[in-house]
Amino acid sequence: MASQSVTPDYTPAAIEARWQEAWREAGVFATPESDDGRPPAYIFSACPFTSGSAHMGHIRSYSISDAYARFLRARGRAVLFSIGFDAFGLPTEIGAIKNELTPKQWVEQCRARMREQFDRLGYSFDWEREWVTSEPELYRWTQWLFLRLREAGLVYHADGQVDWCDDCQTVLASLQVEDGTCWRCHNPTRLVQRSQWYLGIGRYLEENERGLELLGEWNAAAVGAQRTMLGRVDGVEFEAATLDGAVLTVFTPHADAIADAEFVALSPNHPEIDSWVLDDEVRGKLDRIRQGGIARDERNADNVPVIASGRALGVPGFDHPLPIVITPAVDSRYGRTAVLGIPAADRTDAAIAKRLNPGKSMAWKLPPGPPKTRPAARYRARDFPISRQRAWGAPIPLVHCDACGTVPVPVEQLPVELPDDLRPTGAGNALALREDFISCSCPSCGGAARREIDTLDCHVDGLWQWLPFSVPADARGEAMFDHEQLRRWLPVHQVIWGADGGGSMFDQRMTAKFLRDEGILPHLTEGEPHERVLMHEMVHLDGKKMSKHLGNVVDPDELLDRVGADTVRLAVLFAAAPTNILTWTDQALQYCQKWLRNFWTYALPRIEGVGELPAPDDEEGAARLRKRLDMWRSTAVQRITENMEGLEMHRAARNVMTLVERIRDFERRVLRAQDTLTPSDSAAVAAALLTAVRLLAPLAPHVAEELWAAAGQEGLVATAPWPEP
């Protein structure tokens, strides 16, 4: 392909759109539909919310992902790399209301806008495998998964505490609560007890923990996030009993301080809580916590509710009983359990002890010596609500019938679709006003029934967000979890996600284990959906996380207009290691812009039209220096290959720059020694520069493509093999 440069100067606007079109026409990023013998590699990045336009956090994630995808293609892998849009939930609902659109219209607007930006950045997504969570063919399977989880007992209905706005009469997601007030009306919020659908995670906590040993190719931040999500606390447990013989298992992480215990604290969500609350006054106080709500200022150790149960527990080794108190302070530290309160060892226990009335202590006859303890652990990870009293989410596929009770929608009737013209207002659930949605027939008896109007939180979409890319778009309507290509592409070869993705990774691991146990993904024998995970740090500006909410954002479009896609990509990759915070300044941008311009100016006249390079003549010119240049080139290839395999794109960028400087140094040395470059010397320079172009291609693909074509090389550099050392 001949060069189509209009100017010898580096002008991104003149080349980038043209090469993006060339890639599209050649279909170089299409997912190989059939197994052609190449090792498969599925690369999965977090899917963006449809909240307007792309931001610098997206650009960091997808620049790393795209560079890796391009590298693996050059290394001979069959690559699956696409993107989906997380279109349900709060961000979309807020955007639609603000822009006076239906959520469906807002999603389409955001989707088109962000796709344009990603194309402009040259990302090698296979758009044929794109999906959007709010499309019925996708959320059909979210509803299907909900029903399977419910059937297995992992989804259940219960009362739970949620953020509530009295003025708007609606449940709020945590993102809707700003400094303790409602985002819409700015009135105070509180925690209240409401009936919700919950996802139970307890069944897979221990296996998720055991599976940490299998995550050898996850980076330290990703593994650390899994440990944080588990919230494991090691300690001991033992049995203690009341005077009338009621037995309670008690836990403490302070095995060496049991003798200092002053009370026993019981979670209000303890599985046996009802049997421990016998007094009507105590039950009334407990109901206040469970139904009346907890104000935000009651969540710290000094103000958290503490209820004296009026009961006491005998612990071996103590000559007096320990009072039992009920407090939600237990849940956040140890889960739904009972723990010893040891003020001398724990600050929260000390704060609770100050508020207790010791009263008169009766003496009990208890076994002497310490209690018989055994090693034990508790997990802070808890079941969490997955239903929302908002309209823009996957409808929960349940029907309420006076005769039959709550009835699941049959699989063959999925999806339960949202009205196309649904228009939330921000106050309450818009579905509650849609009789055309609510009224239906009972799937069991055929009588009149009403649909569930709660919708699923977008977190449920995320449970299986790693799977649908594996299925061709034209097959997703009828086959998803049993498609033959799942075995080819799963587990995911590489996940690239921001530092806030620990919870998503944790729940995706749990979901994979559930699907394995259900016989749906039997080839995932260990229940791990991801082979490798890189969790990268956030982008900061002026010392704070870059955020639309904080208003400290950089406009990607302005950057692209000013310096072009390759400079933006290279600067994002060059400026910091993925595991470090990327503090955004113009300095890296200016440096990379200058470097690309200088590389272009240096390389173009030395490679233009060279075509197939002749073999060097060992008797001609600077043969000894050429051998040194070959060594430098080989070392660069080896190092950059290792950098790319390790997702150390910052090192890869620096090593490409070092190679180019070595080539310049070779030329300077030759000219000092013999005044001119012989044909063999010039061929050595051109060969080294073409190697540099191929090494640069995953990082700055448009410049590389233009120089490759200018040199008269065959085909696209996007399809050229990776250089060997």
N, C-alpha and C positions, 0 to 999 in steps of 0.2 A: 504494500500500500504506500503510495507516494505521499510525501508530506504536503499538507494543504495550508501551511503557515502563511499568513498574509504579511507577516512582519518578522524580522529576526529578533525583535524584542519579545520578552515574556509578557504576554497579554492573556490572562486567564479567560476573559470574556470571549476571546476569539477561538478558544480551543475546547473549553470544558463541555458546553452543550453539544458540540459536534461529536465528541467521543462518547458521551452518554447515549446519544442516538445510535452510534455505531454499535455499542454494546447491546442495545435493545434489538437492533436489526439482526445481529448475529446470534442472539439468544444465549449468550455465554454464561448467564447466571441461572439458567433453567435447571431445576432439580432433575437429575437423571431418573427417568421413570422406571427403568428396568435395571436389574443388576448386571452390570457390564464387567464385573470382576474387580473394579476399583474398590478399595476399602471405604465404606460409608462414613461420613462425618456430619452429624447434625449439630448446628450451632444455634443456641437459643439465647435470646436477650429479652429482658423485661419489656413488656408491651406498654406503650405509652397510653395514658389517659387521653381521651378526646376532649382536651380542655383549652383548645385554641390553636396554638402553634407549638413548634418544637422549641426546646430551650437547650442551654449549654450542657445540662446533665444528660439529655438524650444524645447530644453530639459526642460526648465523651464515651458513653456506652457503645454507640453504634460505630464510632470510628475504630475503637478497639476490635469490636466484633467483625467489622468489614475487613479490616487489615488481616485478621486471622483467617477469615473465609477465603480471601484472595490467595493468601499464602498456602492454604491447604489445597486449593484447586491446582496451584502451580506444582505442588508436591505429589500430584497424582491421586488425590482423594476425590470421591464422589460426594459433593457437598450439598447439604440441604440448609439453606439460610434464607429466612423470610421474616416477616414481621406481621403482628396482629395489633388490633386496637382495642384497648380496655374501655368499652364505651358505656357501660352501665354505672349507676351509682351517683354519688354526690357531685363530683366535679362536672359531669355532663349536665346534671339537673340544674346546677347553679348557672352554668354557661347558657343553657337554653332559656332560662327565665330572664337573665340579664339581657340577652339579645333578642328577646321577644319571638322566639322560635319554638317549635316542638322539639323535644329531645332528638327525634329521628332526623329532623332537618339540621340540627346543630351537629350531630354526629357526622352526617355526610359532608357538611361544610368543613369540619375539623379534619376529617379523613383526607379530603382532597387537598386541603392546605398543607398538611404535614407530609403527605406523599410527594407533593411538589418540592418541599424543602429537602426531603431525603434523596429524591432523584437529583436535585441540584448539587447535593454533596457527593454524588457519585457512589452511593451505597449499593452494593451488589445484591440487593434483595430479589428473590424470586417472587414477583408480584402475583404470579398465578397461584401461589400457596397462601396468600394473605387471607386474613379473616377478621371479623368484627364481632365482639361478644354479643352485641345487641341484635344481630341478624337471627331470625327464627331458626335457621338451619344449624346455628351454633348453640343457641340457648336451649334448643330441644334436648341436647345432650347434657347440658347443665341440669336440666330438670330430670333427665334419666338418671344421672349420678345421684341427685338428691333422693330419688325414690329407692335406689339400690342401698344407699347409706341408711335410709330410714328402715328399710326391710331388715338390714343387718343390725339394727339397734344403735348405730352410731349417730343418727340424727334423732332427736327426741324433743318433745314439747315440755316446757317447764317455766315456772316463774323465775325471773332474773332481773338484776339491776341494770338499768340503762340510763343514759343522759336524757333528760326530759325538759321541754320548755312548756311551762304552764300557759303562757300567752298564746303560743302557736298550737298548743295541744298536739304535739308530735314528738316522737323519739328523734334524737339527733345522733348522727355519727360524731365521733370525737373530733373530726375535722371541722364540724359545724359549730364547735364550742370554742369561742375565742375569749381567753381570760375569764372563764367562768360564765360567759354570757352567750346568748343565742346569736348566731351570725345574722339572722334576719331582723329580729325585733330588739336585740341588745338588752333583753331582760335576763335576770339571773337564771341559770339552769340548776337542776338538782338530779341526784341519782334516785330513781324510783324503781319499784318492782313492777314488772309487766310480763305478761305471757309472751314467750319467745320460742322460736325453734333454735335448738342448740346443736353444735357439732361436738360429739364426744371424741376426745383424743386419748383418753386414758389407756385404751386397749393397746396402743402402739407406742407409748412413751418408752418403755424399756427396750423394745426392739429398735426404736429410733436411736436410743443411746448406744446399744450394742453396735449398731451400724456405723457409728463414728469411726470404728476401726477400719472400715472399708473405704473411708474418704481420703485415701492417701494422696489423691491428685486434686483435692480441694485446697485452696490457699488458706493460710492461717486464719484470716478474718472470717472466711466462710465457715470453717469448723468451729471457731469461737462463737459465732452467732448461733450455731446449733446448740452448743452447750448453754448459752444464755437463754435460749428459748425453753430448753428443758428446765432450767432453774433447779438443778439437783442440789439437795442439801443432805449431806451425810450426817449420821448420828446414831442413836440407839432408840429402841422402843421397848416398852414393857407393859404388862397388864396391872391395872390398879382397880380397886372396887369400892363401892359405897358400903355403908353399914348394912344396907338391906341386900347386898350381893350383886348389884348391877356392875358389870365389868366394862371398863373403857381402856382401849389401847392408847397409850400416851407416848409421844415422841419428844426428843430433845436433841439438838445438835451439840449440846454442852455436856457430854458424858462425865466430864471431870468436875462438874458443878452441880450435880443433882441434889446434893445435900443442902444447897442454898436456895432451893425452890420455895416460892411463897404462894403460888396459886397454879391452877390449871386453866388454860385458855382453850375454849372450844369455838370452832368456826360456826357461824350461823348457817353455813351450808353443809355442815357435817352430815353424812348420810343417815346418822341415827339421831339427829338433833331433836326430833319430836319426842323421843323417849326420854330425853334429858330435861325437858321443859314440862314440869308438872303444875306449876303455879300459874293461875290466870293472869296475875299482874306481870309476871315474867314473860308469859306468852304475848301479852299486849305490847310490851317493849320490843320483843323480837319482831312482832308484826310491823311495828313502826319502822324498824330497819328494813324489813323485807318488802313493805308495801308503801310506807309513807315517804321513803326516800332518805338519802343522806346528802346534806349540803356539802359543797366543795371544801369548806373550811373544816369539815369533820373528818377529812381523810388523813391528816397527819397524826403522828403518835400521840401528841398532847390532847387532841380533840376527838380522836376516833371513838365511836360509841363503845361503851363497856357495860354489860348487863350482869349484875350479880344474880346467879341462877338460884341461890338459896340452897344449893346442894354442895356436898363436899366429897372428896375422894381420899381414900386411905392409901398411902404409898408406903411400902415396906421400908423400914429404917427411920420413919418419922414417928414422933410420939404424939402427933396431932394431925387432924385431917387438913387437906389443902382445899380452900374454896374453889369452886368452879365458876368461871366467868365466861360469858359469850361475847365475842368481839370479832368484827371483820378484819382486825389487824392480823389475824392468823392467816387468812387466805392469801394475802399478798406476799407473805414470807414462806409459807409452807404448804399452801393448798388447803383442801377441805379436810382438816384433821383436828387432833387435839394435841396440845403441846404444854410442856412444863413452862411456867412463867418464872424466870430466874433474873430478877432485877440486877444482881451483881454482874451478870454476864451479857445482858442485852439492854440496849438503850430504850427500845420500845417497851420491853417488860418493865423497866424502871418507871417509865412514864405512866403505865397502867397501874402499877403498884401504888403510886402516890394518890390515886383516886379511889382505892379500895378502903372500905371500912372493916378493919380486922375483926371487930366484935369480940365475943367470948369464944374461946377455943376449948372444945371438949377434948378430953384425953380418950384415945382409942387403944385397944389392945391390938397391936399390929406385929407381924413377924419382925424379929430383929434383923439388923444388917441391911445392906442396900438391896434395891429391887433386882430381880433377875432380868438383866437386859440382854438384848440381842442386836447385832448390827442391823441398821435399817436406813432407808433413804426416803425422802419426800421430794416431790416435784412442784415447783411453783406454776408450771404450765397447767392451764385450766381449760375446761370446755368453754366455748365462747358462742354468743348468739350470732346466728347467721340470717335471721329474718329482719326486715326493715319495714317500717310503716311509711314507706315512700313508694311512689308509683314506678319510677324508672329503674327497673331491675327485672330479672327473669321471674315471671310469676311462679309462685309455689304451686306445684301441680297437685293440689288437693281440693276436694269438694266437701262441703258440709251439708249433710242430709239429716233432717229431723228423725227419719226412720233408721238410717244406717250409721249415723255418726260421721266421723271424718273418713273419707274414702279417697284412696289415691287414684289419680287419672291413669287409665290404662296406657301402657307404653305406645300402643298403636295410635292413640289419640294425641300424642305429643307432636309438636309443641303446643302448649297453651299460650296463645299469642296475645301480646299487648295490642290495644287499639292503635292504629297508625296515626291517628290525630290526637293522641294523648298529650295533654298540655298541663304539667304541674304548675302550681302557683307558689310553692314554698310553704304553704300552710296546710298541714294534714296530708292525707293520701288521696290523690286525684282519682284513683281507682274506686274509692268508696262512693263516688258520684256517678259511676258508669254502670248503670243497670244492664246495659248491653253486654258488659263484660261479666258482671256478677251472676246474673241469672243463667242457670244451666240445668241439665238433667243429671240425676245421680247415676254414675256408671254402674252401680250395684243393683238398684231397684227400678231405675227409670223414672222415678218421681222427681218433683221439683226440688232443686237444691241451689246452693250458692257457692260460688268459687271463693277460695282463700284470697284475700286482697293484700296480704303482706307479700312482699317480694324478697328475693334472695339478695343478700349483700354481694357486692362485686367480688368479695374475697372467695366466694364459692366458685365463681368463674375461674379464679386463679388456681384452684385446687388441681385443675386438669389442663391449665393453659399450655403446658409443655407438650401435650399430646397431639392436637389437631393439625399442626404443620406436617406431621408424618403421613397424613391422608390426603390424596389428591382432591382438589376442590370439587370435582364433579362426582365424587363418591361420598361426600360428607353427609348428604341428605339421608341416605339409607344405611350407610356403614361408617362407623367411627371407631368404636372400641374393639371391633373384631376385624378390622381391615388387615389384609395380608402384609402391607408395608410397615406395620407397627414393629414387626419382628426385625425388619431390616434397619430401621432408623433408631429404635430405642434399645438401650438407654441413650439419652442425649450425650453426645461426645463432649461438648463444652457449653457451659452456661456462663454468661457474662452479665452481671447484675450490680446495681448500686448497693452501697453499704446498708441500706434500709431493707434489704430483701431477706433477712434471716427468717422472718416469720413465714414468708411465702415458700422458701426452700423447705422449711420444717414440715409444713402442711402438705406440700407436694410429695415429700418422702412418705408421709403417712398415707396419702392417697394411693401411691404406687403399691404400697404393701397391702392395702385393702383390695385393690384390683387384682393383685397376684392371688390373694387368698380366695377371691371370688372366682378364680379360674379364668379371668379375663386377660391378664398379661402373665401367663405362666412362665414365660421365658425370663422374666425379671425375678430370678430365683431368690435373690437377696432383698428384693423389694426396693432397690435403689434406682431412681429414675435418671440420675445424672452421674456420669463418670467423673467429669472435671468441673469445678466451679471456681470462677474468679469473682470475688466481690470487691469492687473498686470503690474508692472514696469519692466524696462529693466534690462539686465545684463551688468555690467560695469567691466572694467579691467583698472587698473592704472588711475582711475579718468575719463575715457571716456567710452561712450557706446561701447560695444563689437561689432565689425563690420568687415566683410571681406574687406570692402572698406578701412578702416583705418589700416588694417593689425594687429589688436590687438586681435586676436582670440585664443581660446583654442581648441585644437583638441580633440573632444569627443572620437575618437577611441583610442587615447593614454591614456585617462582617463580610458576607459573601460578595456584596456589591463592591466593597472596598478592596478586598485582597484576593478573592476567589476561593474556591472549595479546597484546593490542594494546600494552600497556606493555612486555612482554618484547621483542616484535618491534621496536618503535620505539627502545627503549634500545640494542639490539644494532646497529641501523642508524645511530643518531645518534652513538654514543659514539666512533667512529673511522672513518677512511677504510678501505675494504677492503684497501688495500695496506699499512696500518699494523697492528701488533699491537694486538689489542683486550684491554687490561688490564681485567679485570672487577672492578668495584666496585659497591656499592649506590648510589653517587652518581648515576650515569646513570639507574638504574632509578627512583630517587626523583624525579629531575627530570622524567622523561618521564611518570611517574604523575601528578605534580602538574600538568604542562602539559595532559595529556588531560582531567583533571578540570576544570581551569579553562576549557578550550576548550568542553567540554560545557556547563558552567554558563553561559558567556557566549552560546554559539551557540543552544542549544535554545529559549529564549524569543523569540529574534529571528527564527527561521525556522519555528517550529512552525506547521504548517497554512498556510503562505504560498501553496502551490500554484503556479500560473503567475503570475509577477510582471508587473505592469503596466509599460509604458514610462514612463520618468521625464518629468516636465514641466520643461522648461528654464527656465520662468518661476517655478518653485516652489522654495523652500528654498535650500539651499547648493549651487547649480548649479556654481559654480567649484570647490568642494571635491570635488564628485562627480566632476568631470573628473580631478582629481588622484587620487582613489581608483581610477578606471578605469585610469589610467596605472600605478598601483602593482599593480593586479590583472594587467594585461597583462604587465608586467615579470616578475611572479612566475611566471606561466604559462610565459613564454619561458625563464626561468632554470631552473625545475624540470623542464621538458621536456628541456633540455640536460643537466641533472643525471641524470635517469633514463636518457636515451640513453647517457650515459657511465658508468652504474652507480655514480655518486657519490651513493649513497643518503644519506650523512651530510649532504651539501650540500642535497639535496632536503628532508630533514627540517627543517634549519635555515631554509630558504627558506619552507617552509610556515608555520613558527612566525613568521617575520618578516612574512609577509602578514597573519596574524591580528593581529599587533601593529599593523600599519598600519590595519587595519579599526577596531580599538579607537581608534587615534589620530584617525581621521576622525570617529568618533562624538564623541569628547571635544571636538574643535575645533568641530564643528557646535553642540554643546550650549553651548559657551562663547559662540558668536556669536549664537544665537537661542533658547536655553533649551529647545527641543524639536525633535524630528525630524519633518519633514513626511512625508507618505506617500511622496513620491519619495525622500527621504533614507533612510527605513526600507527601501524597496525596494532601494536601492543597497547598504545594509548586508547585507540578506538575499542579494542576488545575489552579492556578494563572498564571503560566508560559504559559500554553496553551491559556489562555485568552489574555495574552500579545502577543502571536504569532498571534492570530486572529486580534488583534488591529493593529499589525505591518504589516499585509499582504497587505493592499493597498499601503503602503509606500515602503516596501522592500519585494516584493512578493516572490523572489526566496529563500531567507533565511527562510521565514515563511513556504513556501511549504516543504522545506527539513526537518525542525524541526517537522512539522505536520506529515509527513510520518514517521520520526524517532520515533515518539511517538505511531505509530501504529493506528492513527486515520483514520476513514473511509473516503474515497474519497479525494478530493483535498480541500485545504484550500480556493482556489479560488471560490469554490462553497459552502463553509460552511456558515451558517447563522451568522450574526453579534451577538456578545454576548449582553445579556441584563443585565442591572444593578441590 
